[in-house]
Amino acid sequence: MTITVRIFQSINGLAGLVALTLGLLDWIAHMSFVNVHMLFGILVTLSLLVLGILMLFSREMRIWG
């Protein structure tokens, strides 16, 4: 597994956790962080897109892409 894929997986996991936490805070505690929540959601989406493209062009990870 290349280092680039590991970096994007870390970014994806961390941004997903932050987006989930902010979404739960908005839903349960009515603390509005909607703009930041949307920013992290977009970061997760773009990270997954880049991961898919990287894995598609990598020979050993093509099936995952």
MIDOSE-1310 file (N, C-alpha, C; in nm, 2 decimals, decimal comma, always signed):
residues 65
mtit	+0,09/-0,12/+0,00/+0,00/+0,00/+0,00/+0,09/+0,12/+0,00; +0,06/+0,21/-0,09/+0,15/+0,33/-0,10/+0,12/+0,43/+0,01; +0,22/+0,52/+0,04/+0,21/+0,62/+0,14/+0,10/+0,72/+0,11; +0,07/+0,75/-0,01/-0,03/+0,84/-0,05/-0,17/+0,79/-0,01
vrif	-0,19/+0,66/-0,04/-0,32/+0,60/+0,00/-0,34/+0,60/+0,15; -0,23/+0,57/+0,22/-0,24/+0,58/+0,37/-0,27/+0,72/+0,42; -0,21/+0,82/+0,36/-0,24/+0,96/+0,40/-0,39/+0,99/+0,38; -0,44/+0,96/+0,26/-0,58/+0,99/+0,23/-0,67/+0,91/+0,31
qsin	-0,64/+0,79/+0,35/-0,72/+0,71/+0,44/-0,73/+0,77/+0,58; -0,61/+0,83/+0,62/-0,61/+0,90/+0,75/-0,70/+1,02/+0,75; -0,68/+1,10/+0,64/-0,76/+1,22/+0,63/-0,91/+1,19/+0,62; -0,94/+1,08/+0,55/-1,08/+1,04/+0,54/-1,14/+1,00/+0,67
glag	-1,07/+0,92/+0,74/-1,12/+0,88/+0,87/-1,13/+0,99/+0,97; -1,04/+1,08/+0,98/-1,04/+1,19/+1,07/-1,15/+1,29/+1,04; -1,16/+1,32/+0,91/-1,26/+1,41/+0,86/-1,40/+1,35/+0,88; -1,42/+1,22/+0,86/-1,54/+1,16/+0,88/-1,59/+1,16/+1,02
lval	-1,49/+1,14/+1,11/-1,52/+1,14/+1,25/-1,56/+1,28/+1,30; -1,50/+1,38/+1,25/-1,53/+1,52/+1,29/-1,67/+1,56/+1,23; -1,69/+1,52/+1,11/-1,82/+1,55/+1,05/-1,94/+1,48/+1,12; -1,91/+1,35/+1,16/-2,01/+1,28/+1,23/-2,04/+1,34/+1,37
tlgl	-1,93/+1,38/+1,44/-1,95/+1,44/+1,57/-2,02/+1,58/+1,56; -1,99/+1,66/+1,46/-2,06/+1,79/+1,44/-2,20/+1,77/+1,40; -2,23/+1,67/+1,32/-2,37/+1,64/+1,29/-2,45/+1,59/+1,41; -2,39/+1,51/+1,49/-2,46/+1,47/+1,61/-2,48/+1,58/+1,71
ldwi	-2,38/+1,67/+1,72/-2,40/+1,79/+1,81/-2,51/+1,88/+1,76; -2,52/+1,89/+1,63/-2,63/+1,97/+1,57/-2,77/+1,90/+1,60; -2,77/+1,77/+1,59/-2,89/+1,70/+1,60/-2,94/+1,68/+1,75; -2,85/+1,65/+1,83/-2,88/+1,62/+1,97/-2,88/+1,75/+2,06
ahms	-2,77/+1,83/+2,05/-2,76/+1,94/+2,14/-2,80/+2,07/+2,08; -2,84/+2,07/+1,96/-2,89/+2,19/+1,88/-2,78/+2,30/+1,88; -2,65/+2,25/+1,87/-2,54/+2,35/+1,86/-2,51/+2,35/+1,71; -2,52/+2,47/+1,65/-2,52/+2,48/+1,50/-2,37/+2,50/+1,46
fvnv	-2,32/+2,40/+1,40/-2,19/+2,41/+1,33/-2,21/+2,36/+1,19; -2,32/+2,40/+1,12/-2,35/+2,34/+0,99/-2,25/+2,37/+0,89; -2,19/+2,49/+0,88/-2,10/+2,52/+0,78/-1,97/+2,44/+0,79; -1,92/+2,42/+0,92/-1,80/+2,34/+0,94/-1,83/+2,20/+0,91
hmlf	-1,95/+2,15/+0,95/-2,00/+2,02/+0,92/-2,00/+1,99/+0,77; -2,05/+2,08/+0,70/-2,05/+2,07/+0,55/-1,91/+2,07/+0,49; -1,82/+2,15/+0,55/-1,68/+2,15/+0,50/-1,62/+2,02/+0,52; -1,63/+1,96/+0,64/-1,58/+1,82/+0,66/-1,64/+1,72/+0,58
gilv	-1,77/+1,73/+0,55/-1,84/+1,64/+0,46/-1,79/+1,64/+0,32; -1,76/+1,76/+0,27/-1,70/+1,78/+0,14/-1,56/+1,72/+0,14; -1,48/+1,74/+0,25/-1,35/+1,69/+0,26/-1,35/+1,53/+0,25; -1,45/+1,47/+0,32/-1,46/+1,32/+0,32/-1,50/+1,28/+0,17
tlsl	-1,59/+1,35/+0,11/-1,63/+1,31/-0,03/-1,51/+1,32/-0,13; -1,44/+1,43/-0,12/-1,32/+1,45/-0,21/-1,21/+1,35/-0,18; -1,19/+1,32/-0,05/-1,09/+1,22/-0,01/-1,13/+1,08/-0,07; -1,25/+1,04/-0,06/-1,30/+0,92/-0,11/-1,28/+0,91/-0,26
lvlg	-1,31/+1,02/-0,33/-1,29/+1,03/-0,47/-1,15/+1,01/-0,51; -1,06/+1,08/-0,45/-0,92/+1,07/-0,48/-0,87/+0,93/-0,44; -0,91/+0,87/-0,33/-0,87/+0,73/-0,30/-0,92/+0,64/-0,41; -1,04/+0,65/-0,46/-1,09/+0,56/-0,56/-1,00/+0,58/-0,69
ilml	-0,97/+0,70/-0,72/-0,89/+0,72/-0,84/-0,75/+0,67/-0,83; -0,69/+0,69/-0,71/-0,55/+0,64/-0,68/-0,55/+0,48/-0,69; -0,65/+0,42/-0,63/-0,66/+0,28/-0,63/-0,69/+0,22/-0,77; -0,76/+0,29/-0,84/-0,79/+0,25/-0,98/-0,67/+0,24/-1,07
fsre	-0,58/+0,33/-1,05/-0,46/+0,34/-1,13/-0,34/+0,26/-1,07; -0,36/+0,21/-0,95/-0,26/+0,13/-0,88/-0,28/-0,02/-0,92; -0,18/-0,09/-0,96/-0,19/-0,22/-1,01/-0,24/-0,32/-0,90; -0,18/-0,31/-0,78/-0,22/-0,41/-0,67/-0,35/-0,38/-0,60
mriw	-0,40/-0,25/-0,62/-0,53/-0,22/-0,56/-0,64/-0,19/-0,65; -0,63/-0,23/-0,78/-0,73/-0,20/-0,88/-0,86/-0,25/-0,84; -0,87/-0,37/-0,78/-1,01/-0,42/-0,75/-1,08/-0,34/-0,64; -1,00/-0,27/-0,55/-1,06/-0,19/-0,45/-1,11/-0,05/-0,52
g	-1,04/-0,01/-0,62/-1,08/+0,12/-0,68/-1,20/+0,10/-0,76
